[in-house]
Amino acid sequence: MSGKAKLTPRKLMELAIEVMRQSVPEPRPDGKASPKVGAVLMKPDGTMETACRGELRHGDHAEFTLLERKNQGNKLDGATLFATLEPCAPGARRDPKVDCAERIRLARIKEVWIGIQDPDPKVARKGIAHLEQNGIKVHMFDRDLQEVIENENKDFLGQVLERADAAKKEPVEFVLSPLENKLPAAVMTDFSGEALALYRKRAGIADAVGSAEFNRRLLQQGLLKEERRSLVPTGSGILLFGKEPRRAMRQAGILGAIHYSNGEQERKEFDEPAVMIPDLLEKWLTDKLPNVFDRSKMRREERPALPFEMVRESVVNALIHRDYGIEGGKCQVVVTEDTVTVRSPGEPPPPITLEQLQSFTAPMLSRNPALHFVFARMEMAEEQGLGIGSLRDRAKELGLPLPRYSWDAPYLVLKLYRSAKSVIRELPANVLDSLNAEERRGWEYLATKTACTRAAYEQHMGVDTRKAQRHFKRFVGLGLLRKVGASTSTSYDVQRL
């Protein structure tokens, strides 16, 4: 398909998905599923061309078909590419084949929009990193479209381990993170048998811990490396399963702290293997914070002191997505009477932005794919995601204010609220003093939304239009709301101080 078009990025993402659905599966006797991949090229002259996997020859990548078969010799300087799957990176293909990320760079394409990460934990994000390191601007598809791509490729994604085991002949070494390297003096006995057994149980792995097949899985996932015919742990492997991860990386683990209402404090270091920390942290908090009674209903009902599902999701995200290159920082979980605050070293993984996190629209992307893959297999993390969807949805189910993301260098800070009233008590003193009792109730309601119209506010609060106008003017003036649009289409984005 080719022609002239003036389309928005969203329309081109949708077109790439339409093209993806035309992919031709490879005739494989082993039953392995082929990925469905679509690519759209917007050329500098305004013309557009598309290609899907296997379109002209079985097994040919969509990017190869588009750049080498349909545009060989054409000048593509400054073009923009949309691809539903992360382009393969150096080392991902058998010699002498050239990887797609390298082809994109050589074609001098300036901007690439990517649907989802490569599902192979040993190569995920490396195509993205190669493009970014060579000055190519990278964006991810909108979150809802990523989910469409994953659903269309569920058979392929389900066979990711087998794909990870594909043989490679002398691949070019391309390291996304030092965690992929073996650690000096690390040996297999540094792994905790208890941590490995927990992984095996939660992930439903049939192979026994320590067996050749079990170790092969760890090798496929980048948690072991082969050196001189021996297997040695990588940094990711030690973080996840090491008996004493902090001996190798002092930034490993999590620091927990509880600030009681009487002014007393309690701290605890969690230095165990990462796969064990969420359970240990939850048990510690459960023992220290007994259940409370909700007297707002006709019958007194016991409920947990914390929204533990949200706390667990936040802790797992912090372990997975933190920047382990920041050696002076450690993940922290701080519990107060009103909030649970999780601090994770490092900014959001590019191209994710803080604004996308704050509005719960961030695309799915992992900073440390090997860690993410293990936690996802254990059903403790969203596949390829940042967990923001489940955090938002669970807060709504519990009637809690939506979580708040902020940046406090060098930490990405996530604040969870323990009750509806918490969001009021957490307001800065000058803002709180500016609100009357009715406006405070209004802010409780707005804090459960990402955006709101004045009409919806009027209906919920039972106030007339003039009063709602006064409230919204006050909220805008205090920086609690931001006006979007005009006239009948006006809405207000909720700002989280």
Wavefront OBJ file of the C-alpha trace (Angstrom):
o trace
v 0.000 0.000 0.000
v 1.327 3.444 -0.841
v 0.012 6.934 -1.425
v -0.187 10.460 -0.080
v -1.726 11.030 3.303
v -1.899 13.546 6.107
v -2.654 11.463 9.150
v -2.222 11.857 12.893
v 0.132 9.531 14.808
v -2.931 7.804 16.271
v -4.340 7.058 12.812
v -0.958 5.703 11.684
v -0.750 3.462 14.756
v -4.195 2.109 13.922
v -3.139 1.600 10.302
v -0.069 -0.346 11.410
v -2.361 -2.657 13.394
v -4.605 -3.166 10.354
v -1.530 -4.057 8.296
v -0.303 -6.339 11.121
v -3.467 -8.434 10.773
v -2.454 -9.253 7.180
v 0.753 -10.980 8.328
v 1.441 -14.346 6.698
v 2.335 -17.089 9.214
v 5.369 -19.229 8.508
v 4.716 -22.901 7.712
v 6.520 -24.416 10.721
v 6.418 -28.165 11.432
v 7.306 -27.518 15.097
v 4.047 -25.625 15.693
v 5.703 -22.420 16.855
v 3.581 -19.330 16.355
v 4.851 -16.506 14.159
v 4.412 -12.940 15.395
v 2.008 -10.678 13.570
v 3.847 -7.457 12.730
v 2.793 -4.437 10.727
v 4.870 -1.422 9.686
v 3.951 1.947 8.182
v 6.516 4.321 6.677
v 5.695 8.016 6.329
v 8.242 9.384 3.855
v 9.627 12.930 3.788
v 7.729 13.669 0.560
v 4.407 12.897 2.259
v 3.870 9.503 0.640
v 3.164 6.463 2.771
v 3.992 2.775 2.395
v 3.194 -0.308 4.459
v 4.419 -3.879 4.933
v 3.582 -6.849 7.132
v 5.606 -9.842 8.238
v 5.865 -12.478 5.526
v 4.184 -10.265 2.936
v 6.616 -11.044 0.100
v 8.455 -14.052 1.530
v 7.865 -16.341 4.512
v 9.649 -15.156 7.639
v 10.761 -11.766 6.319
v 10.429 -9.068 8.971
v 8.032 -6.243 8.181
v 10.812 -3.637 8.476
v 13.042 -5.611 6.084
v 10.246 -5.847 3.525
v 9.470 -2.156 3.859
v 13.031 -0.787 3.791
v 14.973 -3.302 1.688
v 12.419 -4.809 -0.663
v 10.054 -1.884 -1.280
v 12.391 1.082 -0.793
v 15.859 -0.138 -1.672
v 17.824 2.819 -3.004
v 15.155 5.365 -2.033
v 16.192 8.353 0.038
v 14.411 8.079 3.408
v 16.248 10.750 5.405
v 13.827 12.217 7.948
v 11.109 9.586 7.478
v 8.914 8.327 10.331
v 8.284 4.623 10.938
v 5.425 2.950 12.847
v 6.016 -0.707 13.796
v 3.763 -2.863 15.985
v 6.686 -4.832 17.481
v 10.027 -3.540 18.740
v 12.614 -3.840 15.929
v 15.176 -6.572 16.581
v 18.491 -5.288 17.935
v 22.133 -6.162 17.203
v 22.723 -9.817 18.054
v 19.088 -10.840 17.706
v 19.450 -12.374 14.220
v 21.716 -15.037 12.832
v 24.719 -13.855 10.895
v 24.944 -12.534 8.234
v 21.420 -11.106 8.605
v 21.239 -7.440 9.594
v 18.944 -6.561 12.464
v 15.969 -4.252 11.868
v 17.138 -1.560 14.299
v 20.377 -1.263 12.313
v 18.459 -1.057 9.027
v 16.354 1.776 10.452
v 19.487 3.639 11.527
v 21.167 3.157 8.139
v 18.020 4.417 6.389
v 18.419 7.667 8.384
v 14.869 7.485 9.706
v 14.389 10.240 12.295
v 11.472 8.983 14.388
v 10.039 5.569 15.275
v 6.750 4.670 16.974
v 6.801 1.179 18.516
v 3.804 -0.938 19.475
v 5.095 -3.330 22.143
v 8.463 -4.497 23.401
v 10.069 -7.617 22.019
v 8.774 -10.296 24.412
v 12.107 -12.126 24.638
v 13.514 -11.075 28.064
v 17.074 -11.276 26.716
v 16.464 -8.788 23.909
v 13.564 -6.625 25.149
v 14.233 -2.855 24.956
v 17.564 -3.379 23.152
v 16.054 -2.386 19.819
v 14.649 0.733 21.475
v 17.983 1.487 23.153
v 19.903 1.071 19.880
v 17.619 3.548 18.138
v 17.811 6.098 20.970
v 21.588 5.803 21.247
v 21.823 6.703 17.571
v 19.748 9.864 17.891
v 16.427 8.439 16.676
v 13.386 9.681 18.583
v 11.278 6.806 19.942
v 7.633 6.806 21.056
v 5.397 3.952 22.210
v 1.889 3.272 20.877
v -1.065 4.350 22.996
v -1.809 1.935 25.817
v -5.153 0.709 24.461
v -3.565 -0.091 21.099
v -0.746 -1.982 22.816
v -3.378 -4.212 24.387
v -4.874 -4.881 20.936
v -1.444 -5.919 19.614
v -0.844 -8.227 22.575
v -4.264 -9.856 22.144
v -3.655 -10.439 18.421
v -0.275 -12.011 19.278
v -1.286 -14.036 22.339
v -0.084 -17.347 20.831
v 3.312 -15.901 19.959
v 3.685 -14.153 23.307
v 2.731 -17.361 25.109
v 5.677 -19.128 23.490
v 8.239 -16.515 24.478
v 10.482 -18.986 26.296
v 10.807 -21.139 23.215
v 11.575 -18.052 21.155
v 14.215 -17.021 23.661
v 15.911 -20.376 23.100
v 16.437 -19.761 19.369
v 20.077 -20.440 18.473
v 22.298 -17.503 17.579
v 25.715 -17.825 15.942
v 28.316 -15.553 17.521
v 25.900 -12.673 18.114
v 27.113 -9.136 18.467
v 27.094 -8.315 22.177
v 24.613 -5.545 22.891
v 24.157 -4.863 26.587
v 21.140 -2.861 27.724
v 22.092 -2.900 31.406
v 25.075 -4.028 33.532
v 22.600 -6.402 35.206
v 22.923 -8.625 32.122
v 26.598 -9.257 32.814
v 27.921 -11.965 35.086
v 28.979 -10.758 38.497
v 32.621 -11.092 39.574
v 33.163 -14.288 41.582
v 29.434 -15.190 41.481
v 28.646 -18.911 41.427
v 25.491 -21.012 41.278
v 25.569 -21.708 45.011
v 24.989 -17.973 45.590
v 21.362 -18.607 44.595
v 18.823 -19.192 47.353
v 17.070 -22.555 47.026
v 14.032 -21.085 48.803
v 13.781 -18.211 46.307
v 14.129 -20.534 43.314
v 11.481 -22.872 44.755
v 9.108 -19.927 45.222
v 9.612 -18.912 41.579
v 9.059 -22.489 40.391
v 5.830 -22.789 42.385
v 4.338 -19.400 41.491
v 5.297 -19.671 37.802
v 3.998 -23.239 37.500
v 7.314 -24.638 36.215
v 7.369 -28.450 36.062
v 11.174 -28.829 35.953
v 12.870 -29.367 39.309
v 15.046 -26.616 40.757
v 18.658 -27.319 39.861
v 17.818 -29.585 36.932
v 19.382 -29.000 33.550
v 16.011 -27.917 32.104
v 15.336 -25.493 34.957
v 18.788 -23.927 34.561
v 18.222 -23.715 30.811
v 15.173 -21.563 31.532
v 17.256 -19.227 33.675
v 19.820 -19.064 30.876
v 17.108 -18.205 28.351
v 15.814 -15.442 30.598
v 19.224 -13.803 31.002
v 19.554 -14.799 34.675
v 22.524 -17.071 33.976
v 25.373 -16.809 31.487
v 27.492 -19.536 30.007
v 31.220 -19.109 30.520
v 33.804 -21.761 29.701
v 31.069 -24.429 29.694
v 29.881 -23.400 33.155
v 26.806 -21.424 34.185
v 27.304 -18.283 36.266
v 24.705 -15.837 37.672
v 24.110 -12.456 36.079
v 23.333 -9.309 38.014
v 19.612 -9.838 37.342
v 19.849 -13.400 38.607
v 21.530 -12.352 41.857
v 18.977 -9.574 42.442
v 16.087 -11.984 42.001
v 17.448 -15.134 43.643
v 20.727 -14.320 45.412
v 21.041 -15.319 49.072
v 22.649 -11.958 49.828
v 22.028 -9.586 46.909
v 23.488 -6.585 48.787
v 26.916 -8.211 48.943
v 27.082 -7.747 45.189
v 24.889 -4.610 44.836
v 24.473 -2.396 47.852
v 21.479 -0.694 46.230
v 19.482 -3.963 46.224
v 16.468 -4.571 48.461
v 13.940 -2.249 50.079
v 13.898 -0.095 53.190
v 10.569 -0.169 55.051
v 9.443 2.422 57.588
v 6.266 2.962 59.616
v 5.485 6.366 61.147
v 2.862 5.844 63.851
v 0.346 8.534 64.815
v 1.930 8.802 68.314
v 5.219 9.945 66.787
v 7.025 6.623 67.097
v 8.800 5.107 64.097
v 9.880 1.631 63.092
v 12.273 0.619 60.312
v 13.215 -2.647 58.669
v 15.669 -3.538 55.899
v 14.590 -6.160 53.384
v 17.803 -7.527 51.886
v 16.456 -10.896 50.767
v 16.129 -12.146 47.152
v 13.804 -9.772 45.279
v 11.210 -12.484 44.543
v 10.715 -12.956 48.303
v 10.543 -9.286 49.337
v 6.869 -8.529 48.490
v 5.616 -11.385 50.711
v 8.016 -10.512 53.554
v 7.125 -6.820 53.428
v 3.397 -7.571 53.414
v 3.735 -9.892 56.420
v 5.711 -7.258 58.348
v 3.136 -4.574 57.652
v 0.238 -6.908 58.467
v 1.786 -7.790 61.836
v 2.486 -4.154 62.673
v -0.788 -2.685 61.383
v -3.748 -4.777 62.562
v -7.049 -4.640 60.705
v -9.357 -1.725 61.447
v -13.141 -1.467 61.662
v -15.205 0.490 59.158
v -18.065 2.070 61.115
v -19.503 3.920 58.117
v -21.893 1.046 57.377
v -24.903 -0.312 59.240
v -22.849 -3.295 60.368
v -19.354 -2.826 61.669
v -17.035 -4.393 59.078
v -13.408 -5.338 59.539
v -11.108 -4.319 56.692
v -7.335 -4.396 56.096
v -5.344 -1.468 57.440
v -3.748 -1.007 54.011
v -4.829 -1.576 50.395
v -2.368 -4.485 50.198
v -2.990 -5.321 46.536
v -1.985 -1.783 45.609
v 0.992 -1.813 47.974
v 2.233 -5.096 46.513
v 1.859 -3.834 42.934
v 3.751 -0.651 43.822
v 6.565 -2.516 45.564
v 6.985 -4.966 42.693
v 7.039 -2.074 40.209
v 9.711 -0.336 42.275
v 11.895 -3.458 42.271
v 11.413 -4.020 38.549
v 11.594 -0.530 37.097
v 14.125 1.256 39.299
v 17.424 2.396 37.816
v 20.000 0.050 39.361
v 22.753 2.249 37.971
v 21.986 4.709 40.811
v 24.099 3.035 43.470
v 23.426 5.575 46.197
v 19.652 5.101 46.153
v 17.487 2.335 47.551
v 13.793 1.551 47.115
v 11.802 2.771 50.105
v 8.304 2.126 51.448
v 7.083 4.628 54.055
v 3.713 4.136 55.809
v 1.996 6.959 57.693
v -1.488 7.279 59.124
v -2.765 8.603 55.778
v -0.485 7.329 53.027
v 1.868 4.674 51.719
v 4.753 6.244 49.799
v 6.986 4.159 47.526
v 10.227 5.774 46.386
v 12.056 4.206 43.458
v 15.463 5.496 42.238
v 15.442 6.754 38.665
v 13.183 8.679 36.312
v 10.518 6.830 34.288
v 12.158 4.623 31.634
v 12.321 6.599 28.366
v 10.248 7.324 26.370
v 7.714 7.159 29.255
v 7.123 10.571 30.846
v 6.071 11.630 34.335
v 3.027 13.332 32.816
v 1.884 10.018 31.313
v 2.220 8.328 34.696
v 0.328 11.126 36.430
v -2.574 10.792 33.986
v -2.466 6.949 34.015
v -1.921 6.861 30.242
v 1.673 5.587 30.190
v 2.329 2.915 27.530
v 3.582 -0.501 28.604
v 7.378 -0.665 28.855
v 9.976 -2.291 31.125
v 13.291 -0.827 32.252
v 14.652 -4.211 33.382
v 12.942 -6.847 31.194
v 14.623 -9.866 32.832
v 13.310 -8.841 36.260
v 9.896 -7.998 34.853
v 9.588 -11.322 33.080
v 10.128 -13.290 36.302
v 7.625 -11.258 38.320
v 5.094 -11.479 35.482
v 5.498 -15.270 35.355
v 4.802 -15.285 39.108
v 1.623 -13.243 38.421
v 2.950 -10.398 40.542
v 3.267 -7.813 37.747
v 1.412 -6.746 34.621
v 2.850 -8.238 31.430
v 5.217 -5.657 29.902
v 3.541 -2.910 31.908
v 4.121 -0.431 34.729
v 1.155 -1.536 36.819
v -0.581 1.819 36.565
v -3.813 0.402 35.169
v -4.398 -1.958 38.078
v -3.429 0.744 40.602
v -5.993 3.128 39.136
v -8.721 0.497 38.881
v -8.185 -0.866 42.396
v -8.297 2.632 43.891
v -11.650 3.193 42.174
v -12.980 -0.139 43.464
v -12.027 0.780 47.025
v -13.362 4.339 46.740
v -9.893 5.748 47.395
v -8.254 8.828 45.880
v -6.176 7.964 42.826
v -2.460 7.417 43.475
v -0.095 10.326 42.853
v 3.226 10.223 40.969
v 5.872 12.898 41.453
v 9.613 13.386 40.984
v 11.939 14.083 43.896
v 15.442 13.610 42.468
v 16.738 10.958 42.291
v 13.461 9.225 43.184
v 10.228 8.555 41.321
v 7.660 8.858 44.100
v 4.306 7.061 44.184
v 1.849 7.991 46.922
v -1.102 5.743 47.788
v -3.915 7.026 49.997
v -5.257 4.894 52.846
v -8.690 6.546 53.072
v -10.880 9.119 51.318
v -10.056 11.702 53.998
v -6.323 11.189 53.528
v -6.248 13.294 50.385
v -7.595 16.260 52.369
v -5.119 15.926 55.221
v -2.273 15.621 52.710
v -2.979 19.015 51.105
v -0.444 21.787 51.786
v -1.536 23.901 54.762
v -2.143 27.041 52.697
v -4.370 25.126 50.257
v -6.275 23.330 52.999
v -6.952 26.593 54.831
v -8.370 28.108 51.629
v -11.103 25.474 51.295
v -14.379 25.477 53.186
v -16.019 22.247 54.383
v -18.092 21.785 51.219
v -15.122 22.429 48.945
v -13.110 19.870 50.895
v -15.813 17.293 50.236
v -15.684 18.328 46.592
v -11.948 17.744 46.476
v -12.429 14.266 48.008
v -14.650 13.445 45.040
v -12.360 15.003 42.427
v -9.322 13.163 43.824
v -10.895 9.897 42.646
v -10.885 11.160 39.036
v -8.291 11.977 36.400
v -10.670 14.549 34.871
v -14.164 15.876 35.536
v -16.805 18.121 34.002
v -18.627 20.758 36.007
v -21.949 19.062 35.224
v -20.752 15.779 36.753
v -19.534 17.675 39.813
v -22.898 19.436 40.209
v -24.747 16.130 40.037
v -22.499 14.336 42.515
v -22.322 17.193 45.013
v -25.955 18.227 44.683
v -25.080 21.897 44.131
v -26.345 24.425 41.618
v -24.362 25.718 38.660
v -23.290 28.974 40.331
v -21.876 27.197 43.360
v -20.098 24.637 41.174
v -18.585 27.518 39.184
v -17.296 29.098 42.399
v -15.816 25.808 43.562
v -14.090 25.156 40.249
v -12.717 28.702 40.126
v -11.250 28.155 43.592
v -9.814 24.752 42.621
v -8.234 26.179 39.451
v -6.752 29.086 41.369
v -5.173 26.719 43.905
v -3.725 24.492 41.186
v -6.024 21.546 41.982
v -7.721 21.627 38.566
v -6.585 22.625 35.079
v -9.132 23.812 32.526
v -9.114 21.969 29.192
v -11.103 23.046 26.136
v -13.754 25.726 25.908
v -17.498 26.243 25.782
v -19.614 23.066 25.906
v -16.546 20.807 25.563
v -14.820 22.232 28.647
v -13.469 19.700 31.114
v -10.985 19.905 33.968
v -7.912 17.749 34.516
v -7.329 16.878 38.152
v -3.902 17.966 39.375
v -2.220 16.090 42.214
v -0.232 18.301 44.560
l 1 2 3 4 5 6 7 8 9 10 11 12 13 14 15 16 17 18 19 20 21 22 23 24 25 26 27 28 29 30 31 32 33 34 35 36 37 38 39 40 41 42 43 44 45 46 47 48 49 50 51 52 53 54 55 56 57 58 59 60 61 62 63 64 65 66 67 68 69 70 71 72 73 74 75 76 77 78 79 80 81 82 83 84 85 86 87 88 89 90 91 92 93 94 95 96 97 98 99 100 101 102 103 104 105 106 107 108 109 110 111 112 113 114 115 116 117 118 119 120 121 122 123 124 125 126 127 128 129 130 131 132 133 134 135 136 137 138 139 140 141 142 143 144 145 146 147 148 149 150 151 152 153 154 155 156 157 158 159 160 161 162 163 164 165 166 167 168 169 170 171 172 173 174 175 176 177 178 179 180 181 182 183 184 185 186 187 188 189 190 191 192 193 194 195 196 197 198 199 200 201 202 203 204 205 206 207 208 209 210 211 212 213 214 215 216 217 218 219 220 221 222 223 224 225 226 227 228 229 230 231 232 233 234 235 236 237 238 239 240 241 242 243 244 245 246 247 248 249 250 251 252 253 254 255 256 257 258 259 260 261 262 263 264 265 266 267 268 269 270 271 272 273 274 275 276 277 278 279 280 281 282 283 284 285 286 287 288 289 290 291 292 293 294 295 296 297 298 299 300 301 302 303 304 305 306 307 308 309 310 311 312 313 314 315 316 317 318 319 320 321 322 323 324 325 326 327 328 329 330 331 332 333 334 335 336 337 338 339 340 341 342 343 344 345 346 347 348 349 350 351 352 353 354 355 356 357 358 359 360 361 362 363 364 365 366 367 368 369 370 371 372 373 374 375 376 377 378 379 380 381 382 383 384 385 386 387 388 389 390 391 392 393 394 395 396 397 398 399 400 401 402 403 404 405 406 407 408 409 410 411 412 413 414 415 416 417 418 419 420 421 422 423 424 425 426 427 428 429 430 431 432 433 434 435 436 437 438 439 440 441 442 443 444 445 446 447 448 449 450 451 452 453 454 455 456 457 458 459 460 461 462 463 464 465 466 467 468 469 470 471 472 473 474 475 476 477 478 479 480 481 482 483 484 485 486 487 488 489 490 491 492 493 494 495 496 497
